[in-house]
């Protein structure tokens, strides 16, 4: 399990809510110290605690764990497409052209 990545994603979700570490920990029913350890990737939360955090932060497990799951690439590719779709049309075309070029180099013609 990529605990550092999971911690970064949980921290980013907390930041999106605009919550301090204490506020998030209180909402999730855990100590601030434990949340800090999880966000740094130093501790792996129990399943029950992880579910509490995910529900508190209103974030999906696959988005937080995508770097640890072999099926996480689908979520990651969806995230990338959402980001590409926020670009203006010229930059979107550049991004898609780059991706197609990379696939061609990797032997996967488009």
Secondary structure as UniProt FT lines:
FT   HELIX           3..17
FT   HELIX           21..28
FT   HELIX           32..40
FT   HELIX           47..57
FT   HELIX           61..65
FT   TURN            66..68
FT   TURN            70..71
FT   HELIX           72..85
FT   HELIX           89..105
FT   TURN            106..107
//
